[in-house]
Amino acid sequence: MVFPMAQRAALKIVASGANRIASQPSGVAGLEALRQLPRAVSVITLQRGADWFGLTATSVSFLSVEPPTLLISFDCAARLSPAAAPQTPFGVSVLAEIADRFGRGALVEASSDDFEGSWVTGPNGVVLRSDAVAALECESEEIFDRHGRTIVIGRIRNVFKVGGSGALVYWGGAYNSIGWTDDEVRRAVGLFPAAS
């Protein structure tokens, strides 16, 4: 135990009955509670044959430092057959700006107008956003279905462009920006005037 005194004090308060709240029925209340958990917005890119597809995801989580892995979950109806086999390469681009041109959780084909933008190809051939806060080339290690979700554990193979002055998050049922965009930073330090 790292903080035995703090943990003991917290348990004592809970055990004494102080600060108890009434629970609400699960279901809608549970969903509303989870909507209060801010999540980064990413574009997941994957390949089917010669074509690349992308979808937005707010369910990307860091899993382990050693080995470097992450966990992603998708609605099983998202037709993620390209990620259905282990060792399948995929990309994760953490967004700095709104990506409303991508369907929420829906695959968008690379040849469609919705896939336009600033894209680059990583050393392993994975398509990534060049304007991402962070971009990761990954490879699926394990895929399984649970409660209507497809869960992918992915090994991070390469990391690019880590950092930035802002990021896009999904919180309370809406997209929000945290931090400053690069343009806002430039305006703040006087590199160019604010748009009128």
C-alpha positions in Angstrom: 0.0 0.0 0.0 1.4 3.3 -1.0 -0.8 5.6 1.2 -2.0 3.3 4.1 -3.1 6.3 6.3 -5.1 7.9 3.6 -6.8 4.6 2.6 -7.6 3.8 6.2 -9.1 7.2 6.8 -11.2 7.0 3.7 -12.5 3.5 4.6 -13.3 4.7 8.1 -15.4 7.6 6.7 -17.3 5.3 4.4 -17.7 2.6 7.1 -19.1 5.2 9.6 -22.0 6.0 7.3 -21.1 9.6 6.8 -21.5 11.1 3.3 -23.7 8.3 1.9 -25.9 9.1 -1.1 -29.0 7.3 -2.4 -28.3 5.2 -5.5 -30.3 5.7 -8.7 -31.6 2.9 -10.8 -29.1 1.8 -13.4 -29.8 2.1 -17.1 -30.4 5.7 -18.1 -28.8 7.0 -14.9 -25.8 4.9 -15.5 -25.5 6.1 -19.0 -25.8 9.7 -17.9 -23.1 9.1 -15.2 -20.7 7.7 -17.9 -21.4 10.7 -20.2 -19.7 12.8 -17.5 -16.4 11.0 -18.1 -14.4 13.1 -20.6 -12.8 11.1 -23.3 -10.3 11.9 -26.1 -11.6 11.7 -29.6 -9.6 9.7 -32.0 -9.8 8.5 -35.6 -9.1 4.8 -36.0 -7.9 3.8 -39.4 -7.8 0.3 -40.8 -7.4 -1.4 -44.1 -9.7 -3.8 -46.0 -8.0 -5.0 -49.1 -6.3 -2.0 -50.8 -8.8 0.5 -49.3 -8.4 2.4 -46.0 -11.3 3.2 -43.7 -11.7 5.5 -40.8 -14.1 5.9 -37.8 -14.2 8.1 -34.8 -13.8 6.6 -31.4 -14.0 7.9 -27.9 -13.3 4.6 -26.2 -9.5 4.4 -26.6 -7.7 3.7 -23.3 -4.0 3.2 -22.4 -3.6 -0.4 -21.1 0.1 -1.0 -20.4 3.5 0.6 -20.6 5.4 -2.7 -21.0 4.5 -4.0 -23.4 3.0 -0.7 -24.8 -0.6 -1.5 -25.5 -4.0 0.1 -25.7 -7.6 -1.0 -25.6 -10.3 0.1 -28.0 -14.0 -0.8 -28.0 -16.5 -0.5 -30.8 -20.1 -1.2 -31.3 -20.3 -4.7 -32.8 -22.5 -3.2 -35.6 -19.6 -1.1 -36.8 -18.5 -3.8 -39.3 -14.9 -4.0 -38.1 -14.0 -7.2 -40.0 -10.6 -5.7 -41.0 -9.6 -5.7 -37.3 -11.0 -9.2 -36.7 -7.7 -11.0 -37.0 -4.6 -10.8 -34.7 -1.6 -8.9 -36.1 -3.8 -6.6 -38.2 -2.3 -3.1 -38.4 -4.4 -0.1 -37.6 -3.8 3.6 -36.7 -5.0 5.8 -33.9 -4.9 9.5 -34.4 -5.8 11.6 -31.4 -7.6 14.7 -32.7 -7.0 18.3 -31.9 -10.1 19.6 -33.8 -13.6 18.5 -34.4 -14.0 15.7 -36.9 -17.7 15.9 -37.6 -17.1 14.7 -41.2 -16.6 11.2 -39.8 -19.7 9.2 -38.8 -19.7 8.5 -35.1 -18.6 4.9 -35.0 -19.4 4.3 -38.7 -16.8 3.3 -41.2 -16.0 5.8 -43.8 -14.3 4.6 -47.0 -11.0 6.4 -48.0 -12.3 7.1 -51.5 -15.3 9.1 -50.2 -15.2 12.9 -49.7 -15.6 12.3 -46.0 -12.0 10.9 -45.8 -10.4 14.0 -47.2 -7.9 15.9 -45.1 -4.3 15.8 -44.1 -3.2 12.2 -44.1 0.3 10.6 -43.9 1.5 7.0 -44.1 3.6 5.6 -41.3 6.7 3.4 -41.8 4.5 0.3 -41.6 2.0 1.6 -44.1 -0.7 2.7 -41.7 -2.6 5.8 -42.6 -2.6 8.5 -39.9 -3.8 12.1 -39.5 -0.9 14.5 -39.9 -2.6 17.1 -37.7 -3.2 14.7 -34.8 -2.0 15.6 -31.3 -0.6 12.0 -31.2 -0.6 9.3 -33.9 0.1 5.6 -33.2 0.8 2.7 -35.5 -0.6 -0.3 -33.8 -1.2 -4.0 -34.4 -4.1 -6.0 -33.0 -3.1 -8.6 -30.4 -6.5 -9.8 -29.2 -10.1 -9.2 -30.3 -13.2 -10.4 -28.4 -16.9 -9.4 -28.1 -18.6 -8.5 -24.9 -22.0 -6.9 -24.2 -22.5 -5.8 -27.8 -19.0 -4.3 -28.1 -15.9 -5.5 -30.0 -12.9 -5.0 -27.8 -9.4 -4.8 -29.4 -6.2 -5.0 -27.5 -3.5 -3.4 -29.7 0.3 -3.3 -29.4 1.7 0.1 -30.1 4.4 -0.2 -32.7 5.3 3.5 -33.5 4.4 6.8 -31.9 4.5 10.1 -33.8 4.0 13.8 -33.0 3.2 13.6 -29.3 2.1 16.9 -27.8 0.2 19.9 -28.9 -1.5 22.8 -27.3 -5.1 21.5 -27.4 -7.1 18.3 -27.8 -10.7 17.3 -28.7 -12.8 15.6 -26.0 -16.3 14.2 -25.9 -18.0 15.1 -22.6 -21.6 15.4 -21.5 -22.9 14.4 -25.0 -20.9 17.1 -26.9 -17.6 17.7 -28.5 -15.4 20.2 -26.6 -11.8 21.5 -27.1 -9.5 21.7 -24.2 -6.3 23.8 -24.3 -5.6 26.2 -27.1 -5.4 25.5 -30.9 -2.1 26.4 -32.6 -3.9 29.4 -34.2 -5.1 30.7 -30.8 -1.5 30.4 -29.5 -0.2 32.4 -32.5 -2.8 35.1 -32.0 -2.1 35.2 -28.2 1.6 35.9 -28.7 0.9 38.3 -31.6 2.2 36.3 -34.5 -0.9 37.2 -36.5 -4.1 39.2 -35.8 -7.3 37.6 -34.7 -9.8 36.9 -37.6 -12.5 39.5 -37.9 
